[in-house]
């Protein structure tokens, strides 16, 4: 079976947040209007690049429609982490804005989904490939994700 390019952090053994000072999974996500949007459920890792690309957000259920489609993917660079208060901020957005983002089913992150998210934010039609992850949408220096080094027991 071919390994997915994007994987939930909790499902990969290659990466560790052990060197980080915090793990933002489970932290509440607040919009720029200070209203609750949801909770940061998971970090989505680009395995080849060794970088977090997205945060999977479980939307707060203020609308019945969200019960069947509760997750959205947000590019990691949109989020501002408040380590002291253990909150995540999405400045410049309200929860109603996030409803319009494509739903995420918790399965594979397909390039079409990534293009759709980027197009909705930037209005461009750039395909996943060279240059797609450049710029502030995908910066993630704050997270401290590190590839784990394994010792091969066969040596």
Secondary structure as the mmCIF struct_conf table of DSSP 4:
data_model
#
loop_
_struct_conf.conf_type_id
_struct_conf.id
_struct_conf.beg_label_comp_id
_struct_conf.beg_label_asym_id
_struct_conf.beg_label_seq_id
_struct_conf.end_label_comp_id
_struct_conf.end_label_asym_id
_struct_conf.end_label_seq_id
HELX_LH_PP_P HELX_LH_PP_P1 UNK A 2 UNK A 4
BEND BEND1 UNK A 5 UNK A 5
STRN STRN1 UNK A 6 UNK A 8
HELX_RH_3T_P HELX_RH_3T_P1 UNK A 9 UNK A 11
BEND BEND2 UNK A 13 UNK A 14
STRN STRN2 UNK A 15 UNK A 16
TURN_TY1_P TURN_TY1_P1 UNK A 18 UNK A 19
BEND BEND3 UNK A 20 UNK A 21
TURN_TY1_P TURN_TY1_P2 UNK A 25 UNK A 26
STRN STRN3 UNK A 28 UNK A 31
TURN_TY1_P TURN_TY1_P3 UNK A 32 UNK A 33
BEND BEND4 UNK A 34 UNK A 34
STRN STRN4 UNK A 36 UNK A 46
TURN_TY1_P TURN_TY1_P4 UNK A 47 UNK A 50
STRN STRN5 UNK A 51 UNK A 59
BEND BEND5 UNK A 62 UNK A 63
HELX_RH_3T_P HELX_RH_3T_P2 UNK A 64 UNK A 67
TURN_TY1_P TURN_TY1_P5 UNK A 68 UNK A 68
BEND BEND6 UNK A 69 UNK A 69
STRN STRN6 UNK A 71 UNK A 75
HELX_RH_3T_P HELX_RH_3T_P3 UNK A 76 UNK A 78
STRN STRN7 UNK A 80 UNK A 82
TURN_TY1_P TURN_TY1_P6 UNK A 83 UNK A 86
STRN STRN8 UNK A 87 UNK A 90
TURN_TY1_P TURN_TY1_P7 UNK A 91 UNK A 92
HELX_RH_AL_P HELX_RH_AL_P1 UNK A 95 UNK A 99
TURN_TY1_P TURN_TY1_P8 UNK A 100 UNK A 100
BEND BEND7 UNK A 101 UNK A 101
HELX_LH_PP_P HELX_LH_PP_P2 UNK A 102 UNK A 102
STRN STRN9 UNK A 103 UNK A 103
BEND BEND8 UNK A 106 UNK A 107
HELX_RH_AL_P HELX_RH_AL_P2 UNK A 111 UNK A 122
HELX_LH_PP_P HELX_LH_PP_P3 UNK A 126 UNK A 127
BEND BEND9 UNK A 128 UNK A 129
TURN_TY1_P TURN_TY1_P9 UNK A 130 UNK A 133
BEND BEND10 UNK A 135 UNK A 135
HELX_RH_3T_P HELX_RH_3T_P4 UNK A 136 UNK A 138
HELX_RH_3T_P HELX_RH_3T_P5 UNK A 141 UNK A 143
STRN STRN10 UNK A 146 UNK A 147
HELX_LH_PP_P HELX_LH_PP_P4 UNK A 148 UNK A 149
TURN_TY1_P TURN_TY1_P10 UNK A 153 UNK A 154
#
